[in-house]
Amino acid sequence: MYALGDWVSQEETFDVMDPQNNEVIAVVPKASKETVRSIIDGAEEAFKAISSWPVHERIRVIQQAADYVEQHHERFAYTIAREGSKTITEARGEASRAIQTLRISAEEARRVKGETINFDQREGSENRTGYYFRFPIGVVAAITPFNDPLNLVAHKVGPALAAGNAVVVKPATVTPLSALLLAEAFDAAGVPRGFLSVVTGSGRELGDELVSHPAVKMVSFTGGSSAGDRIAEKAGRKKLGMELGSNSPVIVLNDADLHDAVKSTVSGAFAAAGQNCIGVQRVFIQDELYEDFTDLFVERTKELQTGDKLSEWTDMGPLIQESEAERVEQWVNEAVEAGAVILQGGKRNGAFYEPTVLANVPHSCRVYYEEIFGPVVILEKTASLQEAVTAANDVDYGLHAGIFTSSIDHAFYAVHHLHVGGVMVNDSSDYRIDEMPFGGVKQSGLGREGVAHAIQEMTEPRVVCFKLTQPWSV
């Protein structure tokens, strides 16, 4: 465990397991509440001692951490794949994205700025001039999920440090190793003592301490909606950034490019075994294209290779735990009992669940209206764009959506009527770059990530006004 600049042990430990074979791949410290409390206190002291950490030093540290990840790229990728459920190919992609996230963070550190305010726009204020600037808030608690165990940590650590904050990271219990490797990168880069800590252990046991400690000024959380609700209840007046659940729709109209739409949605549905907050869960296909789309979608799904995630030829690995595969299986079986049809897949083997395509799913089924977070996609025929948008909006989530069409008018209609945080035109809902604002509406979260936008969340504006003895323009 990385605490205030030191690698420390604890009396209790826990095993980190490879979900593919239940092999123990590491034993890590299990932090106590007292340890977490002490680390947060230390982070606050470090921040107060270096509250004006120079921007050029922030840039250097973040860039050198990115260099470290790049130099050890394969080690990071292997760790992501072993502790999680991504294939080695997907893990390499995540490691590369984390490097980019850190480099963007270093660049955005240059742009943490304010602007001049024209006070003389108010009558009687002709002798006033000033500006506002943004300043770091202090200690940020970052609670991260298992599905992107490196890049989603980078998305919190990079902006927090770029803004000049101290940050305490609590990675997912099942995937702590990637976060610890990132701490190793920052340690090698010379991050100031106390400005970064990674605490490992149970989220349920440590979460309250992280959220309720008075020194923590912001909680940045990525995870499920129910956990987000608990955090919001306990956080009080702290700043919150929360990227929560989703149930992403994609609309495919008659005028869409069929092959492009199928290729993108198959990839968007089954990447990372469907454990992707913006992965495709529901596809609404206009009636004239429905049969051809369905046939080609099922054909491409059958081609996916499921198996050893460390093989270069594998397209999809296991879910993060066998219990998650069992939950997915239960939800699919419930839908089948209610009248749904399995077009492909639908079988479980331990933590593996086949890429599964469903049709005729009643909207009352959990697999339709909840977040499945597994390799299951629903195909549904729709008569019109308007009908598809209405159905797409008929869930409690609103993170990303996609639409495939050759009509700019249809695209604009979707952009302005879908209740989501992002609309991908002629792309799957799972498209994202690390600089864009990222977040949702409804139960999908609060605030926005994406490096520049996260920095805004992790800083506060301060207004400075000078009252002069005469109008400043004289």
C-alpha positions in Angstrom: 0.0 0.0 0.0 1.3 3.5 -0.9 0.7 5.9 2.0 2.0 9.5 2.1 5.1 8.6 0.1 6.0 5.3 1.7 5.2 1.7 0.9 3.6 0.2 4.0 2.1 -3.1 5.2 -0.8 -3.8 7.5 -1.6 -6.5 10.0 -4.4 -7.9 7.8 -4.1 -8.8 4.1 -6.3 -10.1 1.3 -5.8 -12.0 -1.8 -6.1 -10.7 -5.3 -7.5 -13.3 -7.6 -7.4 -13.9 -11.4 -11.1 -14.2 -12.3 -10.3 -16.6 -15.1 -8.9 -19.4 -12.9 -9.2 -18.1 -9.3 -5.4 -18.2 -9.0 -4.0 -15.9 -6.3 -1.8 -13.4 -8.1 -1.0 -11.1 -5.2 -1.5 -10.5 -1.5 -2.0 -6.9 -0.5 -2.5 -5.0 2.7 -6.0 -4.5 4.1 -6.2 -1.0 5.4 -8.0 -0.2 8.7 -10.3 2.8 9.2 -7.6 4.2 11.6 -5.0 3.9 8.8 -7.2 5.7 6.3 -8.0 8.4 8.8 -4.2 8.9 9.4 -3.5 9.0 5.7 -6.1 11.6 5.1 -4.8 13.7 8.0 -1.3 13.4 6.5 -2.6 14.4 3.0 -4.1 17.5 4.5 -0.9 18.4 6.3 1.1 17.9 3.0 -1.3 20.1 1.1 -1.1 22.9 3.6 2.7 22.7 3.7 2.9 23.0 -0.1 -0.4 24.7 -0.9 1.3 26.6 -3.8 2.9 23.6 -5.5 4.4 25.3 -8.6 2.7 24.5 -11.9 5.9 23.6 -13.6 6.6 21.0 -10.9 3.1 19.5 -11.4 3.7 19.2 -15.1 7.1 17.6 -14.6 5.8 15.0 -12.1 2.8 14.0 -14.3 4.8 13.9 -17.5 7.5 11.7 -15.8 4.8 9.4 -14.4 3.4 9.0 -18.0 7.0 8.3 -19.2 7.3 5.6 -16.6 4.0 3.9 -17.7 5.2 4.1 -21.3 8.6 2.5 -20.4 6.8 -0.3 -18.6 3.8 -0.6 -20.9 3.7 -4.3 -21.2 4.0 -4.8 -17.4 1.0 -2.4 -16.9 -1.0 -4.2 -19.5 -0.3 -7.6 -18.1 -1.3 -6.5 -14.6 -4.6 -5.0 -16.0 -5.3 -8.3 -17.8 -4.4 -10.6 -14.9 -6.3 -8.9 -12.1 -9.3 -7.9 -14.2 -11.3 -9.4 -17.1 -9.9 -7.6 -20.1 -8.0 -9.5 -22.8 -4.3 -8.6 -23.2 -5.1 -6.7 -26.3 -7.7 -4.6 -24.5 -5.4 -4.2 -21.6 -2.7 -2.8 -23.8 -5.2 -0.3 -25.2 -6.1 0.8 -21.6 -2.4 1.3 -20.7 -1.9 3.5 -23.8 -5.0 5.5 -22.9 -3.7 6.0 -19.3 -0.5 7.4 -20.8 -2.5 9.8 -22.9 -4.7 10.8 -19.9 -1.6 11.7 -17.9 -0.1 13.7 -20.7 -3.3 15.6 -21.2 -3.4 16.3 -17.4 0.1 17.7 -17.6 -0.9 20.0 -20.5 -4.1 21.1 -18.8 -2.1 22.1 -15.7 -0.8 25.0 -17.8 -4.4 26.1 -18.4 -5.7 26.3 -14.9 -6.5 30.0 -15.1 -9.2 32.6 -14.7 -10.0 35.8 -16.6 -10.4 39.5 -16.2 -13.7 40.8 -14.9 -15.2 44.1 -16.3 -16.5 45.5 -13.0 -17.3 48.8 -14.7 -20.3 47.1 -16.4 -22.1 48.1 -13.3 -22.8 51.8 -12.8 -20.7 53.3 -10.0 -17.9 50.7 -10.4 -15.8 52.6 -12.9 -12.9 52.7 -10.4 -12.9 48.9 -9.9 -10.9 46.3 -11.7 -10.1 42.7 -11.1 -10.1 39.1 -12.1 -10.8 35.6 -10.8 -8.4 32.7 -10.6 -8.9 29.0 -9.7 -7.2 27.4 -6.7 -6.9 23.8 -5.5 -9.5 22.6 -3.0 -7.3 20.4 -0.8 -7.7 16.6 -0.4 -9.6 14.7 -3.0 -10.9 11.2 -2.3 -10.9 9.0 -5.5 -12.9 5.8 -5.5 -12.4 3.8 -8.6 -14.0 0.7 -10.3 -12.7 -2.6 -11.5 -13.5 -2.4 -15.2 -10.8 0.2 -16.1 -8.4 -0.3 -13.2 -5.6 1.9 -14.6 -7.1 4.6 -16.8 -10.0 5.5 -14.5 -7.5 5.9 -11.7 -5.4 8.1 -14.0 -8.6 10.1 -14.8 -8.8 11.1 -11.1 -5.2 11.3 -10.1 -4.0 13.2 -13.2 -6.5 16.1 -12.9 -6.3 16.2 -9.1 -2.5 16.7 -9.2 -2.7 19.0 -12.2 -5.0 21.2 -10.1 -2.5 21.1 -7.2 -4.6 18.9 -4.9 -3.6 16.0 -2.7 -5.4 12.8 -3.6 -6.2 9.6 -1.7 -7.2 6.7 -4.0 -9.3 3.7 -3.0 -9.2 1.3 -6.0 -11.8 -1.5 -6.4 -11.1 -4.3 -3.9 -10.8 -6.9 -6.7 -8.4 -4.8 -8.9 -5.9 -2.9 -6.7 -2.7 -3.8 -8.5 -3.0 -1.4 -11.4 -3.5 1.6 -9.0 -0.5 0.5 -7.0 1.6 0.4 -10.1 0.4 3.9 -11.0 1.5 5.0 -7.5 4.9 3.4 -8.3 5.1 5.6 -11.4 4.3 8.7 -9.5 6.7 7.8 -6.7 9.5 7.4 -9.3 8.5 10.7 -10.8 9.0 12.5 -7.4 5.4 13.4 -6.4 5.6 15.4 -3.2 5.2 13.2 -0.1 1.6 13.1 1.0 0.1 14.3 -2.3 -0.7 10.7 -3.4 -1.8 7.7 -1.5 -3.4 4.4 -2.6 -5.3 2.6 0.2 -6.4 -1.0 -0.4 -9.2 -2.9 1.3 -12.9 -3.2 1.5 -14.9 -0.4 0.0 -17.7 -0.9 2.4 -15.4 -0.7 5.4 -13.3 2.2 4.2 -15.8 4.2 2.1 -17.4 5.9 5.1 -14.1 7.2 6.3 -13.1 8.5 2.9 -16.4 10.2 2.3 -17.1 11.7 5.8 -13.6 12.8 6.9 -13.7 16.6 7.3 -10.4 17.1 5.5 -11.7 15.5 2.3 -13.1 18.4 0.2 -14.3 16.4 -2.8 -15.2 12.8 -3.5 -14.7 11.6 -7.1 -16.5 8.3 -7.5 -17.0 5.9 -10.4 -19.2 2.9 -9.8 -22.8 1.7 -9.4 -25.8 3.9 -8.7 -26.7 2.4 -5.4 -23.1 3.0 -4.0 -23.3 6.5 -5.5 -26.6 7.1 -3.5 -24.9 6.0 -0.3 -21.9 8.3 -0.9 -24.2 11.3 -1.7 -26.1 10.7 1.6 -22.9 10.7 3.7 -20.9 13.4 1.8 -23.0 16.3 3.1 -21.8 19.6 1.5 -18.7 18.1 0.0 -18.1 18.5 -3.7 -19.1 15.4 -5.6 -18.1 14.0 -9.0 -19.9 10.7 -9.8 -20.0 8.7 -12.9 -22.6 6.0 -12.2 -24.5 3.3 -14.1 -25.8 3.3 -17.6 -28.0 1.4 -20.0 -26.8 2.8 -23.3 -29.0 2.7 -26.4 -28.1 2.8 -30.1 -30.5 3.7 -32.8 -30.0 2.3 -36.3 -32.2 4.0 -39.0 -33.1 2.6 -42.5 -30.7 5.0 -44.1 -27.7 3.8 -42.0 -24.6 2.1 -43.3 -25.5 -1.5 -42.3 -22.0 -3.0 -42.1 -20.6 0.0 -40.2 -23.5 -0.1 -37.8 -23.1 -3.8 -37.1 -19.4 -3.7 -36.7 -19.5 -0.8 -34.3 -22.4 -2.1 -32.2 -21.0 -5.6 -31.8 -17.7 -4.1 -30.6 -19.5 -1.7 -28.3 -21.7 -4.5 -26.8 -19.0 -7.1 -26.0 -15.8 -5.2 -25.4 -14.4 -6.0 -21.9 -17.1 -8.7 -21.6 -19.7 -6.0 -21.6 -18.4 -4.5 -18.4 -18.3 -1.0 -19.8 -20.3 1.9 -18.5 -21.0 3.1 -22.0 -21.3 -0.3 -23.6 -24.2 -1.0 -26.0 -27.1 -2.6 -24.2 -30.2 -1.8 -26.3 -30.2 -1.4 -30.1 -33.3 0.0 -31.8 -33.4 -0.9 -35.5 -35.8 0.7 -37.9 -38.1 -1.9 -39.5 -36.8 -2.0 -43.1 -33.3 -2.7 -41.9 -34.2 -5.0 -38.9 -33.9 -8.4 -40.5 -30.6 -7.7 -42.3 -29.1 -6.0 -39.3 -30.1 -8.9 -37.0 -28.8 -11.6 -39.3 -25.4 -9.8 -39.7 -25.2 -8.9 -36.0 -25.7 -12.5 -34.9 -23.2 -13.7 -37.5 -20.5 -11.4 -36.3 -21.3 -12.2 -32.7 -20.8 -15.9 -33.4 -17.3 -15.1 -34.7 -16.1 -13.7 -31.4 -13.5 -15.9 -29.7 -14.1 -16.3 -25.9 -11.4 -17.8 -23.7 -7.9 -17.2 -22.3 -7.7 -13.5 -21.9 -3.9 -13.6 -22.2 -4.1 -15.1 -25.7 -3.6 -12.7 -28.6 -6.5 -14.4 -30.4 -9.1 -14.0 -27.7 -11.9 -11.4 -28.2 -13.6 -11.7 -24.9 -12.5 -13.0 -21.5 -14.5 -13.7 -18.3 -16.5 -11.5 -16.1 -14.8 -10.1 -13.0 -16.3 -12.8 -10.7 -18.3 -15.9 -11.1 -21.1 -14.3 -9.1 -21.4 -11.6 -11.7 -21.7 -14.2 -14.5 -24.4 -15.9 -12.4 -26.3 -12.7 -12.0 -26.2 -12.1 -15.8 -27.4 -15.7 -16.4 -30.3 -15.1 -13.9 -31.4 -11.9 -15.7 -31.3 -13.5 -19.1 -33.3 -16.5 -17.8 -35.9 -14.2 -16.3 -36.3 -12.5 -19.7 -36.6 -15.8 -21.5 -39.3 -16.9 -19.0 -41.1 -13.6 -19.8 -41.0 -14.3 -23.6 -37.6 -13.1 -24.8 -35.8 -15.1 -27.5 -32.1 -15.9 -27.4 -30.7 -15.4 -30.9 -27.1 -16.2 -29.8 -25.3 -17.3 -26.7 -27.0 -17.5 -23.3 -24.7 -20.1 -21.7 -22.4 -19.7 -18.7 -19.2 -21.6 -17.8 -17.8 -20.4 -14.5 -17.0 -16.7 -14.7 -17.4 -16.9 -18.5 -20.7 -15.9 -20.1 -21.2 -16.2 -23.9 -21.7 -13.1 -26.0 -25.5 -13.1 -26.0 -28.1 -11.5 -28.3 -31.7 -11.2 -27.2 -34.9 -10.2 -29.0 -38.5 -9.7 -28.0 -37.5 -8.6 -24.5 -40.4 -7.2 -22.4 -39.6 -3.8 -21.1 -40.5 -5.0 -17.6 -37.4 -7.2 -17.5 -34.3 -6.2 -15.5 -32.1 -7.0 -18.4 -34.0 -4.3 -20.3 -34.3 -1.5 -17.8 -31.3 -2.0 -15.4 -27.6 -1.9 -16.3 -26.6 -5.4 -17.2 -22.8 -4.8 -17.1 -22.2 -8.1 -18.9 -22.0 -9.4 -22.5 -25.7 -9.1 -23.3 -27.4 -6.9 -26.0 -31.0 -6.5 -26.9 -32.2 -6.0 -30.5 -35.6 -4.3 -30.9 -37.5 -3.3 -34.1 -38.8 0.3 -34.2 -41.1 2.1 -36.6 -39.5 5.5 -36.5 -36.8 7.7 -35.1 -39.3 9.3 -32.7 -40.4 5.9 -31.4 -36.8 4.8 -30.9 -35.9 8.0 -29.0 -38.9 7.6 -26.7 -37.9 4.0 -26.0 -34.3 4.9 -25.6 -35.2 7.5 -22.9 -37.5 5.1 -21.0 -34.9 4.1 -18.4 -33.5 5.8 -15.4 -30.0 6.2 -16.9 -28.6 8.7 -19.4 -24.8 8.4 -20.0 -24.2 7.9 -23.7 -26.2 7.0 -26.8 -25.4 6.3 -30.5 -27.3 6.8 -33.7 -26.5 5.5 -37.2 -28.0 7.6 -40.0 -27.1 9.3 -43.2 -29.5 12.2 -42.5 -28.1 15.3 -40.7 -31.7 16.1 -39.7 -32.2 12.8 -38.1 -28.9 13.1 -36.3 -29.8 16.6 -34.9 -33.2 15.3 -33.8 -31.5 12.6 -31.8 -28.9 15.0 -30.4 -31.6 17.3 -29.0 -34.1 14.7 -27.8 -32.0 11.9 -26.3 -31.7 12.4 -22.5 -28.0 11.6 -22.2 -24.7 13.2 -21.6 -23.2 12.3 -25.0 -24.6 11.4 -28.4 -22.3 9.6 -30.8 -23.4 10.0 -34.5 -22.6 7.1 -36.7 -20.7 5.5 -33.9 -21.3 3.2 -31.0 -22.3 4.6 -27.6 -19.0 3.4 -26.2 -16.9 5.9 -28.2 -14.8 8.2 -25.9 -11.6 10.1 -25.9 -10.0 11.1 -22.7 -10.2 14.9 -23.1 -14.0 15.2 -23.9 -16.4 16.0 -21.1 -17.8 12.7 -19.8 -20.8 12.2 -17.6 -24.5 11.6 -17.6 -27.9 12.7 -16.5 -30.6 11.1 -14.5 -29.1 8.2 -12.4 -25.9 8.2 -14.5 -24.1 10.7 -12.4 -23.2 14.2 -11.3 -20.6 16.5 -12.8 -18.2 15.7 -15.6 -14.9 13.9 -16.1 -12.5 14.4 -19.0 -9.3 16.0 -17.8 -10.0 19.7 -18.3 -13.6 19.3 -16.9 -12.4 17.3 -13.9 -9.9 20.1 -13.1 -12.8 22.5 -13.1 -14.6 20.3 -10.6 -11.4 19.9 -8.5 -10.8 23.7 -8.1 -12.7 26.7 -6.9 -12.8 30.2 -8.3 -11.7 33.2 -6.2 -12.6 36.7 -7.2 -10.1 39.6 -6.7 -11.4 43.2 -6.9 -9.3 46.3 -6.6 -11.0 49.6 -5.7 -8.9 52.4 -7.1 -8.9 56.1 -6.2 -10.0 57.0 -9.7 -11.4 55.2 -12.7 -8.6 52.7 -13.8 -9.1 53.6 -17.5 -8.0 57.2 -16.9 
